[in-house]
Amino acid sequence: MNKILDQPFILYFILIAAIGIPLCVFPVNLFSGEIVSQVGIAEQVVQAPLSLSYFLGFGLNVGDLDTVKTFYLLPSGKILAVALIFGLPALITYRVHIGRNKTKI
């Protein structure tokens, strides 16, 4: 465990996997997005929280997508996804790195 804490890049990639995999596998609706549904010739756009797992096909039932033409993340949802998957591990890694260097001095 101490060897992992001494190497910040390895810790960073482990934290990316630890945070990113659950967000991409489990249907956690955190990210703002839009769902475009089409019934006949009418098209309706609905803002709804989306999960990253929907884009990989996890957590969706076949019947749920009958009228859905497309769905996508809004810019605020994309920013939140990047901040959670890459920013949070960077902050944690930086904090561990600073803490480990303080104790060595």
For each residue, the residues with C-beta under 8 A, 3 or more apart:
1: 4 5
2: 5 6
3: 6 7
4: 1 7 10 11 14
5: 1 2 11 96 100
6: 2 3 100
7: 3 4 10 11
8: 11 12 93 94 96 97
9: 12 13
10: 4 7 13 14
11: 4 5 7 8 14 15 92 93 96
12: 8 9 15 16 89 90 93
13: 9 10 16 17
14: 4 10 11 17 18
15: 11 12 18 19 88 89 92 93
16: 12 13 19 20 85 86 89
17: 13 14 20 21
18: 14 15 21 22 89
19: 15 16 22 23 84 85 88 89
20: 16 17 23 24 85
21: 17 18 24 25
22: 18 19 25 26 28
23: 19 20 26 28 30 51 52 53 81 84 85
24: 20 21 52 53 56 58
25: 21 22 53 56 58
26: 22 23 51 53 58 59
27: 51 53 54 58 59
28: 22 23 51 52 53
29: 48 49 50 51
30: 23 49 51 80 84
31: 49 50 51 52 73 77 78 80 81
32: 47 49 50 73 74 76 77 80
33: 47 48 49 50 71 72 73 74 77
34: 45 46 47 48 71 72 74
35: 45 46 48 50 68 70 71
36: 43 44 45 68 69 70 71
37: 43 44 46 67 68 69
38: 41 42 43 44 67 69
39: 42 44 67
40:
41: 38
42: 38 39
43: 36 37 38 69
44: 36 37 38 39
45: 34 35 36
46: 34 35 37
47: 32 33 34 74
48: 29 33 34 35
49: 29 30 31 32 33
50: 29 31 32 33 35 54 71 73 77
51: 23 26 27 28 29 30 31 54 59
52: 23 24 28 31 55 56 81
53: 23 24 25 26 27 28 56 57 58 59
54: 27 50 51 57 58 59 60 71
55: 52
56: 24 25 52 53
57: 53 54 60
58: 24 25 26 27 53 54
59: 26 27 51 53 54
60: 54 57 64 65
61: 64 65
62: 65
63: 66
64: 60 61 68
65: 60 61 62 68
66: 63
67: 37 38 39
68: 35 36 37 64 65 71
69: 36 37 38 43
70: 35 36
71: 33 34 35 36 50 54 68
72: 33 34
73: 31 32 33 50 77 78 81
74: 32 33 34 47 77 78
75: 78 79
76: 32 79 80
77: 31 32 33 50 73 74 80 81
78: 31 73 74 75 81 82
79: 75 76 82 83
80: 30 31 32 76 77 83 84
81: 23 31 52 73 77 78 84 85
82: 78 79 85 86 87
83: 79 80 86 87 88
84: 19 23 30 80 81 87 88
85: 16 19 20 23 81 82 88 89
86: 16 82 83 89 90
87: 82 83 84 90 91
88: 15 19 83 84 85 91 92
89: 12 15 16 18 19 85 86 92 93
90: 12 86 87 93 94
91: 87 88 94 95
92: 11 15 88 89 95 96
93: 8 11 12 15 89 90 96 97
94: 8 90 91 97 98
95: 91 92 98 99
96: 5 8 11 92 93 99 100
97: 8 93 94 100 101
98: 94 95 101 102
99: 95 96 102 103
100: 5 6 96 97 103 104
101: 97 98 104 105
102: 98 99 105
103: 99 100
104: 100 101
105: 101 102
